[in-house]
Each structure stands twice: as C-alpha cells, then as structure tokens.
Amino acid sequence: MKRLSLSLPFLSLPLLFFSGVLSASFTFTNNCQYPVWPGILPNSGTAPLSSSGFALQNGESNTLSAPSSWSGRFWGRTLCSQDSTGKFSCMTADCGSGNIECSGGGAAPPVTLAEFTLSGTGGLDFYDVSLVDGYNIPMLVVPENVSGAGNCTATGCLVDLNGNCPSELRVSGSDGNENVACKSACEAFGEPQYCCSGTYGNPNMCKPTSYSEFFKHACPRAYSYAYDDGTSTFTCYSADYVITFCPSIPSQKSSGGNNPEAAELPLVNSSMIFMGGEMTSHVSPRMHPGPTLSLAISVAILARIWPLPLF
C-alpha cells in the first residue's frame, strides 16, 4: 500500500502536463481611482475559468489560471451597484447576469475588450485590445514570463477617451454631466459602412472612418474597426499576461516578431495637438467621413506623455 500511495503523485504529473491544466495565468490589476469589476467570457466551446466576474478596489490584483487552448475575452465594468432586491448591475459594460459573476453573459457596449486565443496557429497565443464595440475604460495588456517566439508586445488603450468622445457617441452618467463611455459608430448609427456589414462586409469595402480614426489616433495598437488586423493583433508563445485597468504610461521599446507593423506603433499617439477645441494630426483623410467631429486629447494627458519614449 505504501508503494502505491507514493506512486500516485508521479502518475498524476504526466496527466497534468499533457492536459495543459496550467497553460497561462491572467493577472488583473486595478490602478483606477475607483472600483472596477472585471468580466470574463469564454468563447463558444471553451471551458470557463474559475471565475467569470469579481470586484477590484483601487490597487488590488487577482490572478486566474487558464488551460491550454483557452480563448475568450475580458473587460472592466464600472459604476456598479446592487438595488434593494440584491440585483447587481453596472452603468458600463454590464453583462446582464444580475450578479457579480457574469456566468456566460457578454459585455454590453460600449466596452474596451481584451481578446485572447491561447495556443493557436503554430502554438502561438493571439491577443488584442479592441475598441470595435466602443470604449469605457483604459486598459493595458503586457505579456510576462515569456519563454518562446512571437512579438510579445504590450498593447492596449491607455488614454481616457470618455471626456474627449465626439458628442454623438457619448454615453452620459446618471447625472447627465459626466461622460462614462464612448460608443462605436456602428452602435450609434447602425449603418453598414460603420458596422462592416452587408455590402461592406469585407476588407475591400469596409475602410476606416473618421469615427474609427478617433479611436485609432489615440490608441494606435488597439482595434478600431472590424478589419484593423494588420496593426492590432499580437502573438506570443507560452506567456502569462497582466491586464491593467487605468495603467500608467509605460516607457518601453517594441520588439520584433510576426507582426512588425503592429509592434512598431506607439501605445499612445503623441502627434495629436490641442488647438482650441479641435484636434490636428498628421493623418490623411479616410473614406466615409461622418459628421464633423470636435475632438481633443487633453493638454494634461499630452503633457504627461510627451517627455516619455513611446516606442
């Protein structure tokens, strides 16, 4: 009996290794000056993680382990509360479950999304931060403990866009004054050229618009519309990932890899200049311009990032 009990751990180790029980870890950190409730949704056919939603106070972190080949998305819910019946809901990115755990519910737009596919083509992890469904909170994704190939580049949207959101895309808080989120043009107008649907449902027809460029100018590495793959998808091999809400502006060099076009982009676009309520940059006009935008990245943010190396 003694020999049998000693052998069981050794028998279980290969099973754990080959099943990929601990393929990667995701660490969520809240640097915001307010609580954030991360939400988690696995893709169809993917096993759920140990939690589908939890609370993070300012300065708190939480780590979840994911199995190999896991795929899904993460986001941050804000302005959450319980009513007198105990129903839980959030003003931005609510998942509709009525509880802190999302339990298979996805985020209601507008929402900043982090999307992952672990151990995809060639064994690489694929990840991105997407503003295709709008924006509600700054987010940064950084690979850690890297042990192999891929560009393993940080990505995200570090700028607070809510205050500078075009008026026609704004979502106001309960007081009607503060902007708490910024819609995508697809959600705001529902037109095919903004949603990449119908005759616009292919990359040859669906091009950047003045609205998607608002997001892309401020956050060059984030997805801004459906066919923004070339500058927004990143890969890494066998890494852990840190997802930070309201991150500080990092100073780091980009690395090479399978997507050098994306890796060479800055996390924040410092070419924007505040000019009396209008935004100017060195980007050429695009197809399908929407109504006139009154945009600005605030002087305070620009002053904060200007001295830092952004590549």
TAZILIN-V615289 format. One record per helix or strand. SS is the DSSP state (a for helix, b for strand). FROM is the first residue (numbers start at 1). TO is the last residue. If there is no record, write none. Layout:
ss=SS from=FROM to=TO
ss=SS from=FROM to=TO
This chain:
ss=a from=2 to=19
ss=b from=24 to=30
ss=b from=36 to=42
ss=b from=53 to=53
ss=b from=56 to=56
ss=b from=61 to=66
ss=b from=71 to=82
ss=b from=88 to=92
ss=b from=113 to=117
ss=a from=121 to=123
ss=b from=125 to=130
ss=b from=135 to=135
ss=b from=139 to=144
ss=b from=155 to=157
ss=a from=162 to=164
ss=a from=167 to=169
ss=b from=170 to=172
ss=b from=179 to=182
ss=a from=185 to=189
ss=a from=192 to=195
ss=a from=198 to=200
ss=a from=210 to=218
ss=b from=223 to=223
ss=a from=229 to=231
ss=b from=234 to=236
ss=b from=240 to=245
ss=a from=260 to=263
ss=b from=273 to=275
ss=b from=278 to=280
ss=a from=299 to=306
